[in-house]
Amino acid sequence: MKEPIIEFTGVYKSFGSKEIYNDLNLKVYRGETLCIIGGSGTGKSVMIKMLVGLLKPDKGSVKAFGKEISNLREHEMIEIRRRIAMLFQNGALFDSLTVAENIKYPLVEHKWGTHEEMDFRVKEVLEQVGLPGIEHQKPSELSGGMRKRVALARSIAVKPEVLLYDEPTTGLDPLSIRRINGLILELQRKTGVTSMVVTHEMPSVFTIANRIAMVKDKAIAFIGNREEAKNCKEDWLSNFIAGGEGVLDEEDLSTK
């Protein structure tokens, strides 16, 4: 494969006496969708938060686009955060702002074009996530699935090269889960974006993933494609993915 777009090498991370990673090694390649699975508390979200500077490794190397980012200062992370966007588990929308204002927030922060260009981009990404015409609504007026799609629209507004999803379908109804998975697939196909998806929803994993990485024993215990994961003879993996039956039909993943 080509050079990785994201690379963790020998990463150690702990919170006080609680050790999260003692030798995290992982390569993510341009254009792929990598799903990260593992038990609760194993550090899946910690991994992606290190990519946007919300957390720092205690030891080891974290690289993005061939550049060491683990030692960057806050102001030095601005350009990285333009190229790597994160969709938080709760959406992290500002309740006091309208949908349009929420989506504009990163555009303003990164000085992305004129006001007219920003307004056009807001309409464009809302159409992309299947929510045209809701610019003036507040997040409190939207369903959980709609809020998650608005948060995704905000994440893709600056046209990032890498998208990080932290439990994107948690708490959503089955129809909303299908819509979110459909959007993840559509974004990869149409824009070639690289995605890292932290999730425990196994039907989603076996629908959207090009490769699967499992966190276990403070490191990556398995990495491979869907077939390799299904055929793995290790009990700890086969038992974990037993819920992978009932894979979603891609033709049913409507974004409308």
N, C-alpha and C positions, 0 to 999 in steps of 0.2 A: 504494500500500500504506500501511498505518498506520505510526506512528512505530516505528522499530527498537527492539528490546529490548536488542540489543548493537550497538555501533558503534565501529569503528576508523577514525581519521582522521589521515592523514599520519604514520603511525607509523614511526619509525626504530629499529632494534635491531641491535646488533653485539656480538660477543664478541671483545674485543681487536681485531685487525686483520681479523677475519672479519665481513663485513657480511651480515646475514640479511635485513633489510628496509630499504629506503630510501624507500618511500612506500606503506605498507600502508593501503588504504582498503576497508572492508567493512561492510555493514549486514546484520544478521540479524533476522528478523521473528518475532514471537510465534507459536508453534505450528508452525513449519516444521522440517523436518529438512534441514540444510545439510551436505552432504558436502564435505570439503576434501581435494583430491588434489594431487599434485605429486611430483617426484622426491625421492629420499633426500637429506636435508640441506638442504632448501629452507625449513625453518622452520615446517612445519605444526604440530608439537607446541608450538613456541615460542609460536605465536599463542594457543592455548587456555590455555597456562600463564600468560599475561599476564592472563587473565580471573579467575584465582583468586589472583593475587598471588605466584605462585611465581617469576615473572620480571617485571621492570619495563621498559617502553619507555624508550629513551634520549631520544626526542623524540616529540611527537605526543600524541594523545588516545585513551584507551580508556574508553568509557562502557558502563555496564550499568544498565538501568532508568532511563535518563535522567540518571544520576549519574556524574561523573568519578571513576574508580577508580584511575587510574594513579599517583596521588600519595597514596593512602591508606596509613596505617601498619598494622602487623601487627594490632593490636587492632581497628582500624577495618574490617578485612576479614572479621571474624567473621560479620557479618550478610550480607555478600555471599556467603560460602561456605555459608550456609544456603540461599540462593536459587539458587546455582549449584553443582552437584555435578560431580565429575570421576571418571570411570572410567579408571584408569591402565592402561597397556598390560600390565603384569605383574599387575594386580589389586591389588597392595600390601596383601594381607591379612597380619594378624599371626599368624605360625605358632604362637605360644605361647597364643593365645586360641582358644576354641571359635567355631563359626560364629555362635552367638547373641551372644557377647561382641564379635565383630568388627562385627556389624551394629548393636549397641547403642552402639558407640564414638561415632559422630556424634550419636546421640540424647542421650547423656550430656553431650557437649561443648556442645550447644546447649540443654541443660536442657529437653528435649522430654518433657513429661508426667511422670507417676508411674512407678514401677517396673512396676506392673501394665500400664499403657498401653504402656510400652516392650516388655514381653513379648508383648503382643498384636500390636504393630506388627512385631516380628520374625517371628512366625508368618505375619502377613498378607503381608509382602513375600517371604518364602520360598515361599509358595503362588503368589504372583504370578509368580515366576521359575521355577515348576515344580519346586521342591525342598522340599516339605513334610516335616517330621519329622527334619531333619538338624541341629537346633539344637546338639546336644552333640558333634558330630563336629569334628575339627580339620581345617584346610585340607590338611594332608599326607595325609589319608585320602581326599581327593576327586580326581577327574580334572581335567584342565586346563579342560575346558568347564564343569564344575561350579564350580570355583573362580572362573571368570570370572562365572558367574551369581550366586554369593554376593557378589562384589564389586559387581555391579550392584544386588543387593538392598540392600547397604549404602548405595550412592549414592542410591537413591530413598527410603530410610527416612524422611528428613526432609521428603519431599514438595517437592523443589526445583522451581523454575520453568524452569530451564535445566539440561540434562545435556550434559556434554562427554565424548566418547568418544575415547580415544587408542588407535588401532589395536585395536578391540575384538575382532577375529576372528583376529589374527595367531597362527599356530602351532596353530590349532584344526583338528580334523577336519571334514569336510564337514557331518556331522550337527550338530555343535556350532555351526558357522557359521550354519546354517539357524535353529537355536534362538535364537541371539543376534540375528540379523536380525529374526526374528519378534517378539522381545521389544521391540526398538526400535520396530517398527511398532505393536505393541499399546499400548505406553506413550503414543505420540503420539495414537492414536485414543481411548484411554480417559481420559487425563489432560490432553491438550492441551499436554504439555511441549514446550519448544523444545529441539532437539538440534543440536549441532555434532559431526560425526563425522569424525575424521581417519582415513583408511584408504587402502590401496593395492589393496584387493580390489575390482576393477571390477564383478564380478557383484553384489556387495553394494551398491555405489554405485547401480547402475541398478535396484535393487530398493527401496531405502529412501529415496532422496533426493527431496525436492521441488525443491531447487536444488543445483547443483554449482559449487564455486569452485576454480579451479586456481591454485596458487602457482607463479610462474615469474619469473625475473629480478628477484627480491627484491620482488615485489608480486603483487597479484591480476591475472593476465593474462586470465582468463575467468571469468564468472559467468552462469549461466543454468539453465533447467530441463533435464530429461533429453533432451527432443527437440532443444532448441537445442544441447546438447552433441554429440548424435549427428550433427546436420546441419552442425556447424561445419566450415568449409573449411580452417581453419588446420592445417597438417601436424603441428605440434607437439602439438596437442590430439588430432586424430584418431588419430595414431600411439600416443599415450599410452593412449587408451581403447579401443584395438583389442581388448584382452582383455575388453571389456564384453559380448561375446557369451556366451550361456549364462546369461542373467538368471534368477535364482531365481524359482520360482513361489510367489507369496504364499500360495496355499492349502496349500503344502507346508511352510510355516514354522511347524512345531509347536513350542510351548513346553513340551510335556510330555516 
